[in-house]
């Protein structure tokens, strides 16, 4: 107990003030609170490499341990009621909707089978990536990723070099392609709920998306052509999935995907002003209805989809279970980190926050782009977007008009740079898990970051200079 008595003042030097505040007082919280989050990230990065067997069987317990190292000190520092409210707010208002939507898109898209196979030549692969990127803004990065990842793996399963195809798939389909509508990526959906017009991102981000997406696709095509030519002299690998006519099966799932989109739009337009409180956390009726409808659509998909289509997709619950457990830990561990960020200039991360304001007091768009993006690479990009949305004033009307370039910088940073790591955006990890299960020799956490550092960072440097500099 003596250790706890020392640890609490070190983690939180002003507990007396904290007890009087409704929310976590990030201004008084030290950077020690970020250690569990850093530890969880380090575990995700090194676990599969250093202790693969232990990680495969116990990653959920490891994530729970890091989460407990946030929850217990919060309870000691602030008392159980305030700690419970902070954690429940993250789980009930953010994580629950997040994982329900991912579960539904994973389940419904898993019932859609793109049967048959085509040969994964550089031009075919580039075409599939382009189609996936366009589809991502219509049915979301998760939906597009889950429908197309297996066909693109099958198209390249007879090639000795195929991991790069999945890496660029994550870049383009799981992230950059979702930047044109609020349906594409969670950060933009958060902005939509905050009052940003539905087509604002389409009108204001199409240039950035076209430039970055086109540049990354061109780099992919060049790399794939080089590797494809190198494979010509290598021993032939028997194609486990020979080429055959492509057909789309499981068509009843397509209106179910449309139903998910409709439920999301309904929750943004229908405001009955009814809310229920659980331990001080307000849950609005329209959001509960949305989540219930989306969950029901997922179960309808399970009922109407043919089992052989799911079997042909290699569908199993492993990837979504992994995402659910790890992101539950992430959502809990980022609670104190987000509180510190919300404190702005008063918090322990004040030097970072100061970077987004110029000497004249006006927003520094380039800094907003890079800081939002850098944090979105490791934090979940939706709450990170929200923090910088609020930091820029939080008024959607002003942000869509006189500060449109600032909102564009925040939006582009959150969506584009979610591709920098496996944990920047939920579909990244799901695609990684599926590819690994299908025998693709995917790069590890740091290996993937080497790819993003060599391909994406230069593209973002150029885009930042052109559009936000």
N, C-alpha and C positions, 0 to 999 in steps of 0.2 A: 504493500500500500504506500510505502514511502516513495517508491519509484514512480507510482502514479501521481503522487502529490508534486513531485518535481517535474514530471513530463507535462502535466496540464498547463502550468504557468509558462513553460517553455514553448509549447505549441500555441498557447493563446494567452498573451500577457495581460489581457484586460477582461477577465471573466465577469467582473461586476457589471461592466457596461453591457456585456452580451446578454445577461439575464433580463435586461430591461428592453431589449430590442425584439421586434417580432421576427425578423429574418436573421440569418446568420450575418454577423457584422464583419464583412470581409475586410474592412479597413483596419481592424485590429488583429487579423489573422496573419501569422507568419508563414513563410514558405515551407516550414516543416509539414504543413497540412498537405502539401503536394506529394510527399514521399510515397504514400500508398499507391497513388495514381502512377507515379514513375515506376514503382515496383511492379505493378500489374503490367505496364507496357513492357518492362524489361523481361518479365516472365513470358509474355506472349512472343517476344522477339527471340528469346534464347531457349525456351522450353523445348520446342520441337527439334532443336539442334543439339543441345547439351544433354538432355535427359528425355529422349523421345518416348520411351516406353512409359515412364512415369507420367509424362504430360498427356499422352493419349488416353490414359485411364483415369487421371485425376485433375484435369484442367479445370473442371467445375469447382472442385474443392479448393484449388489454389486461388481461383478468382474470388471465391467466398471468403478465404482467409484475408486477402487484401481488402475486401469490402468491410470485413469486421474491424480491421485496423483503422477504418474511417468511422464506422458507426460507434464503436465503444468509446474512443476519445471524444467524439462529439457529445455523447451522453454524459461523460465525465465533466466536460468543459461547460456545457450549456444546460445540462439537465435532460432527462429523458423526453419530456414533452416537446421541447424545441428541436432536439436532435431527430426525434421520430417524425416531426412535421417536415423538416428539411429533406430527410431521406424519402419519406412517403410522397412528398411533392414530386421528387425526381422520378420515382417509380410509377406513380399513378397518373400523373399528367404528361409525362414524357415517355418513359420506357414502355408502359403498357400499350399506348397507341402505336409506338414505334414497332414493337415486336409483333403486335396483332397485324399491322399492315404488311410487315415482312413475311409473316407466317402465311397470310392469305395469298400474297403474290407468289410466294414459293410454292404453295399447295396448288393454286389454280394453274399457274404456268407449268407446273410439273405434270399436269394432265393433258397439256398440249404437246403432241408429238410431231416433230418435223421428221417424218419417216424418210427412208432412203438415204442416199449419200452422194456427195459430189467430191471431186478430187481437189484437195487444198492447194491449188497453185497460188502464186502471189496475187494475181488479179482477182481470183475467186475469193481469197481471204480478205483482200481490201474491200471487195464488194460487200461481203458479209459484215465487216466492221462498220462500213458506211450505213448499211441498212439498220444495224443494231443501234448505232448512234442516233439516227433519225427516230427510231422507234422509242428510244429512251425518254424523249420529251413527251411522248403520247401515253405510254403505259408505265412510265417510271423506270429508273435505272435497274431496280430489282426485277421487275417483270421482264424487261428486255433481256437482262442478263440470264435469267433462269430459262427463258425460251430458247435462246440462241447458243448458250455455252456448250451444250452437249453436241449439237450439230457441227459446231466449228471444231470441237475436239475430234469427232468422228472423221471429219474431212481431212484432218492432219495426223491421224493415228498411225499412218504408215511411214511417217517422216521421222528421221532420227533427231532433227531439230524442230521442236514444236512448242517448247515452253514460251518462246518469245511471242507466239501468236496469242496465248492466253494473257500474257503481260499487257500487250497492246489492247486486247479485248477489255481488260480492266480499265486501262487509260481512257478508252473512247466510249465504250458502251456502258460501263458501270459508273462513269463519272462525267466526262466532258459533254457527252451527248444529252445529258439531262438538264442542261442549263437554259432551255428556252421556254419552259412553262413551270408553274408551281407543281404540276403533277410529276415533273421529271425528277426532282431531288428534294429531300426533306427541308433543307434551309429555305428554298424558294417557297415551299408550302407554308413554312412559318411566317415568311414575309407576307404571303397572301392573306393569312389569318390576321395579320397585323394591319391590313388595309391596303397593301400594294395591289394594284390592278392586275387581273389575271394575265393580260397580254403585255404588261409593262416589260417583263423580262424578254419576251419575244422581240419587242420593238427596240430594246436598249442593249441587248447582249448578243444579237445575231452576228455583229461584226467580229467581236472577240471570239465567239464560238466558232465561226467559220474560219478565222485565222488560225487559232490554236488547234482546232480539230483537223483542219486541212494540213497544217504543218506536221502534226504527229502522224497522221495517216501517210503522208509522203515519206517520212522517216521509216515507218513500218515497211512500206512497199520496197524501199531501197534495201533494207536489211533482209527482207524475205526473199528478194530476188537473188541477193548474194548467197544466202544459205541454201536456197533451192538449187542454184547452180553447183554449189559445193556437194550437195547430196547426190548429184548426178553421177559422180565418180565413186560413191560409197556403195557397199553391198546393199542390194534391194531387201526391203523388209516386206514380208507378206502382209497385205492389207487385211486387217481383222474385220473391216467393214467395207466390202467391195462397193464400188459405185453402183447406184441404182436410182430409179426415178424418184424424185422428191415429191412427197405428198404431205399435207397437213392433216393430222388426225386429232380427235378430241375437240372438235369444233364447238360443242356446247359450253366449253370453258371460256370462249371468247366473249359472249354476252356477260359472263360472270366477271371477267376483267372490267368490262364496261360498267358493271354494277358497282365495283370497287371505286372507280373514278367518280361515278354519280354520287356515292355516299360521301366522298371527300368534298365534292362541290356543295352538296346539301349542307354539310356541317359548317361551311363557310358562309352560306347565305341565309340559313334558317337560325334565327336567334330568339328562342322563346323566353330568355331571361329566367331560366329555371336551373338551379344548381343544388347539388347534394354535398354535404360536408363530411369528410372522413378524417378524424384527428386534425381538424383545422385546414384540411386540403379541400378546396372547392372543385367539384367535378361537374362541369356544365352538361346539361341534358343532351344538347346536340352532339357533343363529343362522345357521350356514352352510347347514343343511338348509332352514330357512325361506326364506332368500334364493334357494336353488337351486329350491325348489318354486315360489316366486312367479315367478321368471324363466321356468321351464318353462311355467307357466300362461299367461304373456304370449305365448310362442311358439306354444302351442296355439291361442290366440285368433287369431294371425296366420294359422294354417293353416286354421281352420274358418270364419272370418268371410268373408263374400262381399265381393269388392272393390268392388262397386257401392255397398254400404252405407257403406264407409269413404269412398268418393269423394263420396257424398251428404253425408257429415258434414264434407267439406272436410278430411279427415284427412291430415296430413303430419307429418314428423318435426321441423319447424322449432321449434315451441314447446318440446318436450322437450329438443332439442339446446341451445337457448338456456338453459333452466333448468339443464341438466347442466353446461355450461361455466361459467356465472356462479356457481352454487352450489359448484362445486369450488373456485373462487377464494375464495368467502366462507368455506367450511369451513376452508381453510388460513389465511386472514387472521385468523379469530377465535381461532386457537390461542393466541397470546399474550394476547389480551383476556380469554379465559376463564381463563387461568392467573392473571392479575392479580385477577380477580373471586374465584377460589377462595382467594386469599390472605386474603380477608376484611378484618379490621381492620388487618392487617399490610401490605396492598397499597396501590398508588398510588390506587386507587379507594375507600380507606377511608372518606372522607366520605360517599360514596353508601351504603356498607354500613352505616354507623352510623345511617342514617336508618330502618332496619328494626327497630331496637331502641329501646324506650321508656326513659325515665329509670329506671324500676324494673327494667329488665333483661328485661321480657316482650316478646314479639313485637308489633310495631306492624302490625296487619293492613292498615290503609289504606296504609301505606308499602310493604308487601310487594306489594299489588295494583298500585300505581302504578309502583314501581321494576321489578318483574318485567315489567309491561306496557310501560313505556318502552323497556327494553332489548330486549324481544321484538319491538318495532316495527322494529328495525334489525338486531339479531343474529338468528340462527336461534332460534326460540322453544323448540325441544326442549332444547338444551344450556343455554339461559338458565333454563328451568324447573328443570333438574337442579341448577344452581348454587344457586338459592334453596331448593330442596328440601333440599339438604345444609346450607345456611346455617341453616335452621330446625330442624336437628337430624338429619335424614336417617333417623329411625326411623319407618317407616310406621305402626306401631301407635299411637305417641303422636300422630302427625300426623293420623290418622284419628279420634282420640277427643278427648283434652284440648285438642289444638291444631287441631281440625277447621276452625275459622274461618280459621286461618293457611294451611292447605293449600288451602282453597277460594279464598282471596285469590290465592295463587300460581297456582293452576290457571286461575282466571278471567282474571287479568292476562295470562298467557301466551297463552291461546286468543283472548280478545276483542281484545286490542290488537295481535295479529298482523295485524289488518285496517287498522292505521293507515298502512301504506306498502305499496308494491308488493312489497317484499322481506321483509315480516314473516312471510309464510307462502308456501310454494312454489306452491300453487294460484293465488295472487294474480297472480303474474307469468305463469303459463300462461294464465289467463283473459285478461289484458291482451294477451298476444301473439296469441291466437286472435282476439280482438275486433278488433285492429288489422288482422290479415290479412283479416278479413271486411268491412273498410271502415268500421268504427265509429271515429269521431273521438274517441279516448280522450284524457283529460287526461294531461299529462306527469307526471313524478314529483312535482313540487311542486304541480301542479294537483290531483292526486289527494289529496295531503296537505291541501290546502285543504278539499276535500270532507270528509275524515275529521275535520279540525279543527272544522268547523262542525256536523257531524252526530254523530260518534262521541264526541268528547271531552266535550261536554255530557252525553250519555247515561252515559258512564263516571263523570263527576263526581257525578251523581245516584245511580247504582248504588253507587259507593264510599261515599257518605255513608249510604245506606240499609242496606247489608249489611256494610260493613267499618269504618264510622266509630265 
